[in-house]
Amino acid sequence: MLNRRTLLGSAALVAVAPVLRAHAEDAPGVTAGAIKLGNTNPHSGPASAYGAIANADTAYFNMINEQGGVNGRKIDFISLDDAYSPPKTVEQTRRLIEQDGVAFIFNGLGTPCQSAVRAYMNAHKVPQLFVATGADKWGDYAHFPWTMGWQPSYRTEAAIYAKYLLNEKPQSKIAVLYQNDDFGKDYLLGLKDGLGAKYGEMVVKEASYETTDPTIDSQAVTLQSSGADVLVTAATPKWAAQTIRKIAELNWKPLHFMTNVSVSVGAVIKPAGEQNAAGMITGAYQKDPTDPKWANDAGMQEWLAFMKKYMPGADISDNNHTYGFGVSMTMEQVLKQCGNDLSRGNVMKQAANLKDLDIPVLLPGIRINTSPTNFHPIRAMQLQRWTGKGWELFGSVISA
């Protein structure tokens, strides 16, 4: 039996919902012995690197089921491929809810994809929990009370980069490459938040790309010609790796900030060339599985034991696997707090009442906290720099 860490902290003290047998009409997808969860993920297509997250979710729930489930119920997890295509996400989500009869959607991935189903989920009062994107919109509890994100907001992340530049390089000329959707545009908003009145002066060029574009080569050339000495890249893994390679080919050496969703050593940096990424900065909230500083860390030892037993042969340098582990552990805690009341309303209520939850793959000082008026579970990050061989944390944890 894998020696799993007990979830500690005040989360363990949260009052569990009264032990009530939820009526079938209140709790679709729930039986006496199981709960059925649905997921859409790009197992194929341009963002298929993120398929590792759903694979890790599946492995985590396999582990939980082997240990007896949660409150005596096994987790039946169904992950369908949407190929990072919003119309396909709509089709697959409707199938999961209307045909497969899942209790709710967990960890659906992609800003454009999850945006396409948010109104549907909320209209039908189906939890859209721990959406696998950092779009700021997932925290809009007032208008979309059935939707909640997990990772730090992209807007918050970009504002942290902006504040760093104002303090360390106030005369910089900034170029921005962004995916032309809510994901990429959140970085523009965050830069505007952080730079304030200086945005128009410091940001000298913006360029976008579509997920149907084969390359970002022309955008990189355009951004270089702007004279910028700082580049902020808000791209998913395929185009992130292309960007790193292309600016190296151009011999352009800006101070490069990369979105934290595209800094996996295995999925982005190795394909782009480890030396090509040297000096690149990102915001971190998870421990890097390739960093030797965590070699004797109890949390990462727990994760490595999980990987060895439940994902043998998987790339441990891919931080999408640590992401899947952490978000699935958060989901497990919500189900624990639900007790025997697995109605959709109570699932959402417990998701909005996570207190100081310690997840072993998160950086020290970063905990999970939610409330009925806080749908951003993680609101702190620490900057890190790629040395050419590994990630090096610097500065302190910054809360937003």
N, C-alpha and C positions, 0 to 999 in steps of 0.2 A: 504494500500500500504506500503510495506516495505520501510523504510527510508534508501535508499542506499546512500553511501558516494560518493560525486562527485570526480572524478579522478582529483587530483590537481597536482601542480608542473608544470615544464616546458613542461611535456608531453602534457598538454592541449594547448600549444603554437605551437606544431608541425604543419607545414603547411599541411592541408588536401589535398589529391589529387584532381585535378580539377573534377568538377561534370560532368562526362561523363557516358553515358549508355554503359557498356561493352558489346561487341558483344558476342553472344552465343558461338561462337567458341573459344573466348578468356576466357570465364568464365563458364565452365561447373558447373552444380550444382547451378546456380544462376537464380532466376526468379525475377519478379518485387516485389514479396512479401516475398521471402525466400532465404536462402542460406543453402545448405546441407553440413554438415561436417561429416567426417568419423573417426572412432577410433577402434583400437584393444586393448583388455585388457584381462588379465587372470581372467575372472569371475569364472573359475573353475581351478582345477589342483593345482600344488605345490605352486604357488605364488598367490593363489586366494585372499589373504588378500588385495592385491592391487586393487581388484575389487571396493573397496570403493572410489578410485579416480575417476573412470568413473561414478560411481553413483553420486558423488558430481558434476562432470562436467555436467551431465544430469540435476541435480536439479538447478544448476546455470543458465543454458540456459532456463529452464522452467521459472525461475524468470524473466529473461530478456524478454522472449516472453510475459509474462503476463504484462510487462510494455511497450509493444509495439515493442519490438525487437531493432535492431541496424539500425539507419538510415532508419527506416520504414520496415525493413526486419526481419522476424522471423528466428530463427536458428533451423534447422532440424538436430538434432544430432543423428547419428547412431553409437552405440558401439557394436561391435561383439566380441564374446569370442574366444580367440586363445589358451587358456589353457597354456600359457607361452611356446608354442611349435613353434619354428621358421617356420617349414613347414606349420603349420596352419596359422601363421601370413601372410605368402606369399599368401596362398589361400584366406584368408579373405580380405587382402588389395587389391588384384586384383579384388575381387568381389565388394568391395566398389567403386573402381575407374571405372572399366569397365562395371559393371552391375548396381550398384546403382547410379552411376554418381555423386559422391560427388565432391565438389569444391577442397578439399584437405584433408589431414589427420592431425588431431589435437590430440596431447597428447597420441600417441601410446606408449605402455609401454613395457619395457624390453630391456636390451642391446642386448642379442642374437637375440631377435625377431625383433627389429627395424634395427639391422645390416643386417638382411636377406632381407630387402626390400629397403634399402637405395639406392643401385645402380639403382633399378627399378624406384624408385620415381624420382631420379635425371635425368635418361635417358628420362623420360616422362615429365619432368619439372612440377612436381606436388609438391607443398609445403608439407614438412614433418615437421610440426611446433610444437615446444615446446615438443620435445620428452621426455617422462617421464622416464628418466634415467640420471644419471650424468656422463655418459661416456665422456671422453675428446674429443672423435672423433666427437661429434655433433657440435663442434665449427670449423670444417675444412671448412671454407667458400670458400677457394681457389679451392678445389677439389669437394666439394659437396655443391654448392650454394643454393640448394633447401631444405637443412636440417638444423634445428636449435634446440638446447636443451633449457632448462629453468633453472633448478636448478644448484647449484654449481658443478663444475667438481669433480669427485671422485679423480682424480689425485691431484687437488688442496687441497682437504680435507686431503688426506693422507700426503701431504707435510707439512700441518699445524700441524698434529700430530707429524711428525718427528721433526719439529723445536721445538715443545714443549718439546719433550723428550731430545733433545740436550741441551736445556736450564735448564730443571728441573731434569733430570735423565740421565746424559750423560754416566753413566756406565751400563745402562740397557742392558738386554739380551732379544731380541724381537723374539716372535713367531708370525707367520702370518697364519691365516686360510682364504682361499679365494675360491670363486666360480670359477670354471675352465672355464672362458670365458672372454670377454673383460671387463665386469663389475669388476670382481675380480682382473684381471691383471692390471687394472688402479691403484689399491691401491699399488701393488708392484712398479709400475713406480713412483708413488707419493712418496713412502718411499725412493726410490733411489734418487729422486730429492732432497728431504729434508735432507737426511742423507749424501748424497754425498759419499766421499771416505770411510766413516765409516759404510756404509751399510753392507759390508762383515764381519765386526767385530761385529756389534751390532745385526744383524738379524741372529739368531742361527738355526732357523728352519722354513721352509715353508711347508704347507700342503694344498691340494686342495680337493674339493668335486665336484661331478657332481649333477645336479638337479634331476637325477634319483636315487641318493643314498637315502635309507630310513632314515639313521641317519648319524651324524658326530661323533659318539662315539669313533670310532677307531682313527680318526684324533685328537680328543681332548686328548686322552691318549698319543699319539705320541708327541704332542706338549708339554704336561706337562713334559714328560720324557726328554725333551731337556734342562731342567733347566732354561727355560725362566721365567723372572719375569714381562714381559709385553706381552700382547696378543692384536694383531690387527685383528679384525674380519670383513671380507668383505663378508657378507652373506645376502640373502634375508630372509624375516620374519620367515618362517618355521624353517630354519636352524639356524637363529640367536637365536630364543627362545631355540632350542635344545642346542646350545652352552652354553648359560647362565646357563641352568639347569645342564648340564653335568659337567662343571667346578666346580659348587657348590657341586655336588655329589662326585667329586674327591678331594674336600677340597683344590683345587688349587686356590690361591688368587693372580693372576697377576693383574697389573694395566691394565684394560681392555678398549680398544678403540673399539667402535662399529660404523660401517657405519651409516650415518644419515638416510639412507632409511629404517633402521630396528630398529628404537627406539620408535615406536608408543607405548604408554602406553597400549592401548587397544589390539593391534594386536600382540605385542611381550612381553612386560614386565610383564603384568598380567599373561599371560599363562606361562611364564618362572618362575614366583615367584618374587614379588617385592623386597624382601630382597636379593634374589640371585643376583640381578643386582646392589646392592649397591656399589657405588664407580665407576661405569662404566662412561666413558667419551665419548662424541660425539661432532661433530661440528654442530651447529644449525644456521639456517637462518630464521626459522619461530617461531612465538610465540607458546608456548606450551599451548594447551587449558585446561590442568589440573593445570596449575600454577596459584595460587591465586593472584600473582602479577599483572595479566592482568584482574582481576575481573572488574575493573572500566575503562579499556582501551577502547577507542571509537571504535578502529578497531575490537577488539574481541567482543564487544557488537554488532557490525554490523554482524559479523560472526554468533554469537549465535542466533540473530534474524532470520538470513537466515536458520540456522539449524532447528530452532523451526517450521518455516513455511513450508519450502520446503523439509526437511528431518526428519520429526517427528519420534521419536523412534530410530534414528541412534545413534551410540556410539560417544558421543562428546569427549571421551578420545582418539579417533583414529585420529592421525594427518594427515592421508591420506585425511580426509575431509577438513582440512585447506589447504592442498596442492591443492586439486581439485578446491577449491574456488579461491585461488590465481592465479593459472595458467589460469583458465577460465576468470578471470577479465582481465588478460593480453591479452588474445585472444579478448575479447570484445574491448579493446582499439585499437588493430590492425584494427579491422573491422570499428571502428569509424573513424580512420585515413584514411581508404580506401575511405570514402565517397561513391560515387556511382560507382566507378571503382573497381569492384571485380574480375578483371582478375587475374589469378594466379601470373603473374609477379608483379602486384601492391600489392597484398597481401604480397608477399615476400619482396618487397621494404619497405613497412610500418613496417613489423616485424623487419627489420634491421634499423629502425629509431625510436626507443623508447628512450625517453629522461627523465631521472630522474623520472620514474614512481613510484608513491607511492602506494603500495599494502598493505592494512590494516592488513594482517596476517603476514607480514614480520617483523623481529626484527627492532627496531629503528636504523636508520643509514644505513639500507640496502635498496637500490632502484634498479629498473630495468633500465638497460641501454644497448642499442645495437647500432651498426653502421654497415656499409657494410663490415668492417674489424674486427668486434667483434660480434661473434655469441654465446657468453657466457653471457646471460642476468643478471645472479647473480654471482658475483665474490668475495663475502665477507661472512664470517662466524664468529661466536663467540662460544667458547667452553662452554660446560655445563656438569655437573656431576649429576648422579642419586643418591639421598640421601637415597633411600629406600622408600621414600614417594612421591618424585617429582623431577623434574629437577631444578638444580640451576646453573644459568649462572655465569661464572667467567671470569676475564680478559676483554679485550676490543674487539671490532669488528676488525677482521683481513682481510685486502683486499689482493687479489692476482692478 
